[in-house]
Structures are given as structure tokens and as C-alpha cells.
């Protein structure tokens, strides 16, 4: 299982790539782990779906309907926590 630093770095990279943030001058290093992504990166519902697809592809996890909660996508930290739990369950 990836460690926390590897997880957060990979998730930030995926967010930047899937949301085309590099075109806005945003790099993974520019995203603080505890920053509110909705406010900082102006993420909307379409962006959240892009992140979901990216996580599913990157880690081979799937989201159940009841797991689509905005709290999961508040920050890199909350996404990392969610992914870690999914990977723990997956074994």
C-alpha cells in the first residue's frame, strides 16, 4: 500500500492533470493538503466527477452511491483518508 506522502503526491498530480490546472499555472506543489479544494481551486460537481474517475483508474477503487459526499472532496487530506480506507478494505 502506498504511504501517505506517495498517496497525496499522486492524488495532487491526478487532480492537476484531470482538471487541466497546469493551464492555469497550478502545479501539484501549489495545492496545500488542508486547503478547501472547492474554494481554492473552484472545484464544481463536474470536477468532482473527474476526480472520482481519476481515483478509480489510479487505485482500482469504486465509489458506492452513499460515498458521494462533498466532505470526501473538501481537501487532499480528506481524499487521502478516503482512498486509504478503500484500499484497506480492498486488501
N, C-alpha and C positions, 0 to 999 in steps of 0.2 A: 504494500500500500504506500502511496506517495506520502512524504512528510508534509507538514503544514506549509513550509516555505515553497516546496515544489508545487503544492496544490494552489496556493494563492498566486504564484507567478504564472502558472499555466492558465488559471481562470482569468487573470487580468489580460494576458495575451489574447485569449479567445474572445473576450469582450471587445478589446480594441479591434481585432480582425473582423468579427461578425457585425459590429456596429459601424465599421468604417471610420473609427475615431482618429486614425492616423491622418486622414484627410483634413481633420480639424486641428491637427497639431498635437493630439493627445497620444502619449505613449503609455505602456503599462506602468512605468515608474511614476507617472503623474497621478495615478489613482491610489489614494490612501486606503488602506484596508478598512478603516472605520468610517469612511465618508459615505454619506447618504447618496447612493447612486442616482436616485430619482431626481434629486436636486442638483448634484454636482455634474452629472453627465446628461441631464434632461432625458432620462430614460422613460419611455412610454410603454404601453401594452405590447406594441409590435416589437419593440426592443427586447422586452422580457421574453417573448416567444423565441426570438433569435438566440437569446442566452440559453433558454431551455433546450433548443435543438443542439446548440453547441455543447452543452454539458452532456446530453445524451450521446452524442457522437464521440466526445472526448473520453468519457468514462464508462460508456456502455450501460448507463443507468436509464431508468424511465421514471416519469412523473405520473403519479396517480392523480385523479381529479381533485381529491381532497388536499393534495400537497401544493396546489397552485394558490399559494398565499403570498400576498405582497411582501410580508415580513421576510420571506426567504430571500428576496432580491433587494433588500434595503442596502446592503453593503457587501464588499468582498468577504468580510468575516462571516456574515450570515450565510452566504453562498457556500463558503468553505465548510462551515459546520454542517450544512445540509448534505453536501456531497460526501463528506466523511461518514455521516450516518448511513447514507445509502450504500457506500462501499463496504462499511462494516457489516450491514445486513446481507449484502451480496456475497461476502466471504472472500 
